[in-house]
């Protein structure tokens, strides 16, 4: 009888050790593949000192496609603030969704986010919360700071320098000294793709992506 008990104890110890080792292995493999912060800003023409809209998202995506995130939204020059909200989700084909409740009373809102090849995010409000809330219907968010990036395909784009327009109204140029009818306004964020003498070739993400030349002294 004693021998049988000892054998059972050995089996239990081996089983416990195996479970422990498996859990360590799973945890070790569950590493972050994309971790950082993304921002969407829009300014009004008559008020350039602070953004009219500001959406901020933090994500940590693990190699098992599990996501821990947080978002906050500032509307109408910070007069309406959706306080930071934590969420979890699962990534599938570059897309994930999550539900949220508004601190203004709205319940059961739903958001879909797509991760693009250049690590920008496209936010779509799939379902409006039932009740008062503040959140954009659509937004294009750019990486503000990436701690880890083993996911996005066009990682070279992330190395481009990002700057902000510092003049009230900056015309865009198809070539240096050849002006177009398009322009950017103070606070617009651009990516510098190329430098040439006193000019910068930039990329602006808006309703559509725009590439153009601007003078170096127009950004900060």
C-alpha positions, 0 to 999 in steps of 0.5 A: 500500500505504501509503495502505491502511495509513493508511486502516486505522489511521484506521478503527481509531482511529475504532472505538476512539474510538466504543467509548470514547465508548459506554463513557463513555455507559453508565457515565454512565447507570449511576447509583445510584437507591437507596443506603442502609442498612436494619435489623431489630431485635428485643428479648427481654422480659427483656433490653432493653439490646441486641437479641436479633436484629439484621439489617443490610443495605446496598444500592446499586441502579443504574439498570440494575437491578444491585445491589451489597449487603452483609448481616450478622446478629447473633443471641442478643445478639451471641453468634452473628455472621454476618460481613459478606457481599457479594453481587450481584444483579439487581432485577426487579419490586421483588424480588431474590435472592442466595446466601450461605455462612455463616462457621459452615460452611453453604453455598448459602443463598438469600435473596429480598428485596422492596422495598416502596413505603415503602422498607422491605424484606421478607427471606425465607430461600428456602433454608437453607444446608447446615450450620450458619448463623445468619439469620432466616427472615423479617424486615421491615427499615426504612430507617436511612439513605438516601443516594439514593432515586429508586426508592421511591414513597412517599418522604414516609414516609421523612421521618417521624421515627423514635424508640425506646420508652424505657420497659419497657412502653408501652400503646398508645392508640386516641385520646389517653387511651383505652388499648387492650390492646396495648403496645410494649416498650423498644427498639421502633422507631416512626415518628412520623406526627403530634404533638398536645399531649403525644401522638404518633401512631405507626406500628409495623412488626411482624408487622402494622403498628400505628398508635396514640397514645403519650405523647411522653415514652415515646420517645427 
